[in-house]
């Protein structure tokens, strides 16, 4: 599948961003946005200039997860300036433009396509070491548009749970990204296990093996597993990234290994 060139406006807006990582999932509910926001924060913790672009127009949850609900971007010289979040993280999301965080975006395709183009071409990020783009779930028109329009994508992280239905959709996502000619950085298995807080027994509540098998079949890297930790859910609801609040936890340590892997794969130096 051919990959059209980005417009001059998008090229100008993103010219000073060294690395662009896209986070994608074949279906909703697998923790894609939690992964995307904590990934960006993890980079920022390492003294890197980082940003998050939330291009999930219908379900813009990044502001909630970063404790930025109610914030509004400013406009200077007709260009949107991102909201500044924790650790200096630059953030742009449709959620900042809604009157209320739970307002529904009742737009048809052409309006969504226009919004995506504005997000990519009218936001002034400045100099960033890395920009993490959180995409909508699925393999629809918006995914195609974003993968076509973002210039020089470093690669895509595909998030899945071990559940076979989720892995089936992850397989579709891998195929789509490869057809678009964009590098797949690998498949990340989220909520891979639950460790009982009382007896410390490990429970594979969503099954196991399917994600590793899919990665092997499609010749992409299995980036690792993240355990299911109830504290991640409560912290996300509070707008606090878990990599900041619970750095010594098993899930945060697994996440730091993920950051090391991704940095190495895209040739990015981290502290």
Secondary structure, DSSP 4 states (H G I P E B T S, - for coil): ---PPPPHHHHHHTTTEEEEEEEEESSSSSSHHHHHHHHHHHHHHTT--EEEEE--SSS--HHHHTT-TT---EEETTEEEPEE-GGG-EEEEGGGGSSSTT------HHHHHHHHHHHHHSEE--SEEEEEEEPPSSSSHHHHHHHHHSTT--EEEEEEESSHHHHHHHHHHHHHHHHTT--EEEEEEES--EE-TTT--EE-TT-SSHHHHHHHHTT--EEEE--B-HHHHHHHHHT--HHHH-TTSHHHHHHHHHHHHHHHHHT----
